Amino acid sequence: MGTLTALLAQLGETVGQLDRLRFEQVAFLRPREALAAVGLLGLLALAVIVARAMRRERPGRHRIALPALVPDAPRRGWSAVRHAPFLLFLAGLPLFILALAAPHVSLVEEETTYPGHRITILIDASLSMNSAFSTRQLRAGNTFLANVSAAEYFVQRRMDGPYHDLVALIEFGSQAYIVTPFTNDYENILLSIGLIGTPEEYRRFPDHGTLIMGAINRGVQLFRTFDFLDATGNLIVIFSDGQDTHAVYEDQSLDEILQEASDNEIPVYFIRTSYDQQLGDLLPDEVWKEAVERTGGQFFPAANEEMIIEAVNEIDRLAAGRIRVTRYVTRDPLFAPFAVLAGALWTGALGLALCFGAFRTFP
């Protein structure tokens, strides 16, 4: 009894979808198949009509005519509804065709605000990143592996916190390569970082020059591609040794590139990882410090492992804003209520024809 009640409740809920349906929002995934079914049914009906016409015989030649008998009152009552099964069958056909066309709706489900940011992580894979960097907690080997481990630590902190970030990963040298576009799947980002963060993959990386401006420009373009430039809660995090003295990229100066980030409120946080090199020990330090601070970000000269971890923790603390995410439900199927109604009508027609002889007629 409980199963039957649950089944009836489910059927009622399925048919109830039609009450919330707006037909101007409906699209069809398989309109051609539905049209083909309509054509086949039309041909089948035409074939039946032709066959019946061909089998019709002239009266008086092969039959004996009898005087008509006046039917009694009960039979006159049945004659008015004797075609009910056929009418129910015809009523179910349009519903079946609609179900066959696979109707669906594309709706904006909800707009939700989450704690978090849209974060683009830039990891330097240039040849200078092969320098030694002493570590205990982070991955040992060279500066590149320490930076990869720091990026993993940063993502893990975001994952363990209350955040729902959208994170993208870019690896760069002379050129910048999008490894993973924006996703809220932290595990996917960690997997991508792990895949590029091996000595073998580092040696196979094709561009061992250093062009940080190009990577920042690619990061801003990625925000533009996803239509995030006008949104709040964007930031860029760079892991690099800062060994870049280029002043121009594609006819744009460093100030012009970072001005675009600043104009779109994208702060740039730069963790400069160069072992035992304090602020000012490297020639580009002052240039990069002044440039990223104009975007609202911060420059972290990380001369050892402890300073890297402190920088990551500070960025994690600063990136505690909120982002607004619009979720879309695409191709929400709606064939079920049409199929259920068609099945109910056909079941009723079959039941009448099987249970009552008066309904066993065909026009």
C-alpha positions as CSV (number, residue, x, y, z in Angstrom):
1,M,0.0,0.0,0.0
2,G,2.9,2.3,0.9
3,T,4.5,1.7,-2.5
4,L,1.3,2.4,-4.3
5,T,0.8,5.7,-2.4
6,A,4.4,6.7,-3.1
7,L,3.9,5.9,-6.8
8,L,0.7,7.9,-7.0
9,A,2.4,10.8,-5.2
10,Q,5.3,10.7,-7.7
11,L,2.9,10.6,-10.6
12,G,1.0,13.6,-9.2
13,E,4.2,15.6,-8.7
14,T,5.3,14.7,-12.2
15,V,2.0,15.9,-13.8
16,G,2.1,18.9,-11.5
17,Q,5.1,20.2,-13.4
18,L,2.7,21.4,-16.1
19,D,1.2,23.9,-13.7
20,R,4.5,25.7,-13.4
21,L,5.3,25.4,-17.1
22,R,5.5,28.5,-19.4
23,F,5.4,27.3,-23.0
24,E,7.3,30.3,-24.2
25,Q,10.3,28.9,-22.3
26,V,10.1,25.4,-23.7
27,A,12.5,24.2,-26.4
28,F,12.7,20.8,-28.0
29,L,15.8,18.6,-28.3
30,R,14.4,16.1,-30.9
31,P,11.9,18.0,-33.1
32,R,12.8,16.1,-36.2
33,E,12.1,12.7,-34.6
34,A,8.7,14.1,-33.4
35,L,7.9,15.3,-36.9
36,A,8.9,12.0,-38.4
37,A,6.5,10.2,-35.9
38,V,3.7,12.5,-36.9
39,G,4.4,11.7,-40.6
40,L,4.5,8.0,-40.0
41,L,1.2,8.1,-38.0
42,G,-0.4,10.1,-40.8
43,L,0.8,7.6,-43.4
44,L,-0.5,4.8,-41.3
45,A,-3.9,6.4,-40.9
46,L,-4.1,7.0,-44.6
47,A,-3.1,3.4,-45.3
48,V,-5.9,2.2,-43.0
49,I,-8.5,4.4,-44.7
50,V,-7.4,3.3,-48.2
51,A,-7.5,-0.4,-47.1
52,R,-11.0,-0.1,-45.7
53,A,-12.2,1.7,-48.8
54,M,-10.8,-1.0,-51.0
55,R,-12.4,-3.7,-49.0
56,R,-15.8,-2.1,-49.0
57,E,-18.2,-4.1,-51.1
58,R,-21.3,-2.9,-53.0
59,P,-24.5,-3.5,-51.1
60,G,-26.9,-6.2,-52.5
61,R,-24.3,-8.2,-54.5
62,H,-22.7,-10.4,-51.8
63,R,-24.9,-9.6,-48.8
64,I,-28.5,-10.2,-47.8
65,A,-30.3,-7.0,-46.8
66,L,-32.6,-7.2,-43.7
67,P,-35.1,-4.6,-42.5
68,A,-33.6,-2.3,-40.0
69,L,-34.6,-2.8,-36.4
70,V,-35.3,0.0,-34.1
71,P,-32.8,-0.2,-31.3
72,D,-34.0,0.0,-27.7
73,A,-33.3,2.9,-25.4
74,P,-30.3,1.4,-23.6
75,R,-28.5,0.9,-26.9
76,R,-29.1,4.5,-28.0
77,G,-27.5,5.6,-24.8
78,W,-24.3,3.5,-25.4
79,S,-24.1,4.6,-29.1
80,A,-23.4,8.2,-28.0
81,V,-20.2,7.2,-26.2
82,R,-19.1,4.1,-28.1
83,H,-16.2,5.9,-29.6
84,A,-14.8,7.0,-26.3
85,P,-11.7,4.7,-26.4
86,F,-10.8,6.0,-29.8
87,L,-11.2,9.6,-28.7
88,L,-9.0,8.9,-25.7
89,F,-6.4,7.4,-28.0
90,L,-6.5,10.5,-30.2
91,A,-6.2,12.8,-27.2
92,G,-3.1,11.0,-26.1
93,L,-1.4,11.2,-29.5
94,P,-0.4,15.0,-29.2
95,L,0.9,14.4,-25.7
96,F,3.0,11.4,-26.9
97,I,4.4,13.5,-29.8
98,L,5.3,16.3,-27.4
99,A,7.1,13.8,-25.1
100,L,8.9,12.3,-28.1
101,A,10.2,15.7,-29.0
102,A,12.1,15.8,-25.7
103,P,10.8,19.2,-24.3
104,H,13.1,21.0,-21.9
105,V,13.5,24.4,-20.3
106,S,16.7,26.5,-19.7
107,L,16.1,28.5,-16.5
108,V,18.1,30.7,-14.2
109,E,17.8,28.6,-11.0
110,E,19.1,31.0,-8.5
111,E,21.6,33.8,-7.7
112,T,23.6,33.0,-4.6
113,T,26.3,34.9,-2.7
114,Y,29.2,32.8,-1.3
115,P,32.2,33.7,0.8
116,G,35.2,33.5,-1.5
117,H,36.9,35.0,-4.5
118,R,37.6,34.4,-8.2
119,I,41.3,33.6,-8.1
120,T,43.8,33.2,-10.9
121,I,47.0,31.5,-9.8
122,L,50.1,32.1,-11.9
123,I,53.1,29.8,-11.4
124,D,56.5,30.6,-12.9
125,A,58.2,27.7,-14.7
126,S,61.1,29.7,-16.2
127,L,64.7,28.3,-16.2
128,S,65.7,30.6,-13.3
129,M,63.2,28.7,-11.1
130,N,65.7,25.8,-11.1
131,S,67.7,27.5,-8.4
132,A,68.1,25.9,-5.0
133,F,65.6,26.7,-2.3
134,S,65.9,25.1,1.2
135,T,62.6,23.7,2.6
136,R,61.4,21.5,5.4
137,Q,57.6,21.6,5.0
138,L,57.3,22.5,1.3
139,R,58.4,20.3,-1.6
140,A,62.2,20.1,-1.8
141,G,64.3,20.2,-5.0
142,N,64.3,23.8,-6.4
143,T,62.4,27.1,-6.3
144,F,59.9,25.8,-8.8
145,L,58.9,22.8,-6.7
146,A,58.7,25.0,-3.6
147,N,56.4,27.4,-5.4
148,V,54.2,24.5,-6.6
149,S,54.0,23.2,-3.1
150,A,53.1,26.7,-1.8
151,A,50.3,26.9,-4.4
152,E,49.0,23.6,-3.3
153,Y,49.1,24.8,0.3
154,F,47.2,28.0,-0.6
155,V,44.4,26.0,-2.4
156,Q,44.2,23.5,0.4
157,R,43.7,26.4,2.9
158,R,40.9,27.8,0.7
159,M,39.4,24.3,0.5
160,D,39.5,23.8,4.3
161,G,37.9,27.2,4.9
162,P,34.3,28.3,4.4
163,Y,35.0,29.5,0.8
164,H,33.5,28.6,-2.5
165,D,36.1,30.2,-4.7
166,L,36.3,30.0,-8.5
167,V,40.0,29.2,-9.2
168,A,42.0,29.2,-12.4
169,L,45.6,28.0,-13.0
170,I,48.1,29.5,-15.4
171,E,51.7,28.2,-15.9
172,F,54.0,30.7,-17.6
173,G,57.5,31.3,-18.9
174,S,58.0,33.3,-22.1
175,Q,54.4,32.4,-22.8
176,A,51.5,31.9,-20.5
177,Y,49.4,28.7,-20.7
178,I,46.0,28.2,-19.2
179,V,46.2,24.9,-17.4
180,T,42.7,25.0,-15.8
181,P,40.1,27.7,-16.4
182,F,37.8,28.9,-13.6
183,T,36.3,26.1,-11.6
184,N,34.9,25.6,-8.1
185,D,36.3,22.1,-8.0
186,Y,39.3,22.5,-5.6
187,E,40.3,18.8,-6.2
188,N,40.6,19.5,-9.9
189,I,42.9,22.5,-9.3
190,L,45.0,20.4,-6.8
191,L,45.3,17.7,-9.4
192,S,46.3,20.2,-12.1
193,I,49.0,21.7,-9.8
194,G,50.2,18.2,-9.0
195,L,50.5,17.3,-12.7
196,I,52.6,20.3,-13.6
197,G,54.6,20.2,-10.4
198,T,56.9,17.3,-11.1
199,P,60.6,17.5,-12.1
200,E,59.8,15.7,-15.3
201,E,57.0,18.1,-16.3
202,Y,59.2,21.1,-15.4
203,R,62.0,19.9,-17.7
204,R,59.5,19.4,-20.5
205,F,58.0,22.9,-20.2
206,P,58.7,24.5,-23.6
207,D,59.2,28.2,-22.6
208,H,61.9,28.7,-20.0
209,G,62.1,32.5,-20.4
210,T,60.4,34.8,-17.9
211,L,57.7,37.2,-18.9
212,I,55.5,38.0,-15.8
213,M,53.7,40.8,-17.6
214,G,52.5,38.4,-20.3
215,A,51.2,36.1,-17.5
216,I,49.3,39.0,-15.8
217,N,47.9,40.0,-19.1
218,R,46.7,36.5,-19.8
219,G,45.1,36.4,-16.3
220,V,43.2,39.6,-17.0
221,Q,42.0,38.2,-20.3
222,L,40.8,35.1,-18.6
223,F,38.6,37.3,-16.3
224,R,37.3,39.0,-19.4
225,T,36.6,35.7,-21.2
226,F,34.4,34.6,-18.3
227,D,32.8,38.0,-18.1
228,F,34.1,38.6,-14.6
229,L,35.7,41.9,-15.1
230,D,32.7,43.8,-13.9
231,A,32.2,41.6,-10.9
232,T,33.7,42.0,-7.4
233,G,35.9,39.5,-5.7
234,N,38.7,39.0,-8.3
235,L,42.4,38.6,-7.6
236,I,45.6,37.3,-9.0
237,V,48.3,35.4,-7.1
238,I,51.7,35.1,-8.6
239,F,54.4,32.6,-7.5
240,S,57.7,33.6,-9.1
241,D,61.3,34.4,-8.4
242,G,60.8,37.8,-9.9
243,Q,63.7,37.5,-12.3
244,D,62.1,39.6,-15.0
245,T,63.3,43.0,-16.2
246,H,61.1,43.3,-19.3
247,A,59.6,46.7,-19.6
248,V,57.2,46.2,-22.5
249,Y,54.8,43.4,-23.6
250,E,53.0,43.6,-26.9
251,D,53.5,47.4,-27.0
252,Q,52.1,47.7,-23.5
253,S,54.2,48.8,-20.6
254,L,54.1,47.2,-17.1
255,D,52.1,50.2,-15.8
256,E,49.5,49.9,-18.6
257,I,49.0,46.2,-18.0
258,L,48.7,46.6,-14.3
259,Q,46.5,49.7,-14.8
260,E,44.0,47.4,-16.5
261,A,44.0,45.2,-13.5
262,S,43.6,48.2,-11.2
263,D,40.8,49.7,-13.3
264,N,38.9,46.4,-13.0
265,E,39.6,46.1,-9.3
266,I,41.8,43.0,-9.6
267,P,44.4,43.2,-6.9
268,V,47.7,41.4,-7.7
269,Y,49.5,39.5,-4.9
270,F,53.1,38.6,-5.8
271,I,55.0,36.1,-3.7
272,R,58.6,36.6,-4.9
273,T,60.5,33.4,-3.9
274,S,64.3,33.8,-4.1
275,Y,66.3,32.0,-1.4
276,D,68.0,34.3,1.1
277,Q,67.2,37.4,-1.0
278,Q,65.5,40.2,1.0
279,L,63.5,43.1,-0.4
280,G,65.8,45.1,-2.6
281,D,68.4,42.4,-3.1
282,L,67.0,41.8,-6.6
283,L,66.9,44.6,-9.1
284,P,63.2,44.2,-10.1
285,D,61.9,44.1,-6.5
286,E,61.1,47.8,-6.1
287,V,59.5,48.0,-9.6
288,W,57.2,45.0,-8.9
289,K,56.4,46.2,-5.4
290,E,55.3,49.6,-6.6
291,A,53.4,48.1,-9.5
292,V,51.4,45.5,-7.6
293,E,50.6,47.9,-4.8
294,R,48.9,50.2,-7.3
295,T,46.4,47.5,-8.0
296,G,45.5,47.2,-4.3
297,G,47.6,44.0,-3.9
298,Q,50.8,43.3,-2.1
299,F,54.4,42.3,-2.8
300,F,55.9,39.5,-0.6
301,P,59.7,39.1,-0.8
302,A,59.9,35.5,0.4
303,A,63.6,34.7,1.2
304,N,62.8,31.4,3.0
305,E,60.1,28.8,3.5
306,E,58.7,30.5,6.6
307,M,58.2,33.7,4.6
308,I,56.4,31.9,1.8
309,I,54.0,30.3,4.3
310,E,53.4,33.6,6.0
311,A,52.7,35.2,2.7
312,V,50.2,32.5,1.7
313,N,48.4,32.8,5.1
314,E,48.2,36.6,4.7
315,I,46.7,36.3,1.2
316,D,44.3,33.7,2.5
317,R,43.3,36.2,5.3
318,L,42.9,39.1,2.8
319,A,40.9,37.1,0.4
320,A,37.9,36.7,2.7
321,G,35.3,38.6,0.6
322,R,32.1,37.3,-1.1
323,I,31.2,36.5,-4.7
324,R,27.9,36.4,-6.4
325,V,27.3,33.3,-8.5
326,T,24.3,32.8,-10.9
327,R,23.5,29.1,-11.3
328,Y,21.8,27.9,-14.4
329,V,19.8,24.7,-14.9
330,T,20.1,23.9,-18.6
331,R,18.0,21.3,-20.4
332,D,15.7,20.5,-17.5
333,P,13.7,17.7,-19.1
334,L,9.9,18.0,-19.2
335,F,8.9,14.9,-21.3
336,A,7.7,13.0,-18.2
337,P,4.4,14.8,-17.5
338,F,3.4,14.5,-21.2
339,A,4.3,10.9,-21.3
340,V,2.4,10.2,-18.1
341,L,-0.7,11.9,-19.4
342,A,-0.5,10.1,-22.8
343,G,-0.1,6.8,-21.0
344,A,-3.0,7.5,-18.7
345,L,-5.3,8.3,-21.6
346,W,-4.2,5.2,-23.6
347,T,-4.6,3.0,-20.5
348,G,-8.1,4.3,-20.0
349,A,-8.9,3.6,-23.7
350,L,-7.6,0.1,-23.4
351,G,-9.5,-0.5,-20.2
352,L,-12.8,0.6,-21.7
353,A,-12.3,-1.6,-24.8
354,L,-11.3,-4.7,-22.8
355,C,-13.9,-4.4,-20.1
356,F,-17.0,-3.3,-22.0
357,G,-18.1,-4.8,-25.3
358,A,-20.0,-1.7,-26.3
359,F,-16.7,0.2,-26.6
360,R,-15.1,-2.3,-29.0
361,T,-15.8,-0.2,-32.2
362,F,-13.6,1.5,-34.6
363,P,-14.8,4.5,-36.8
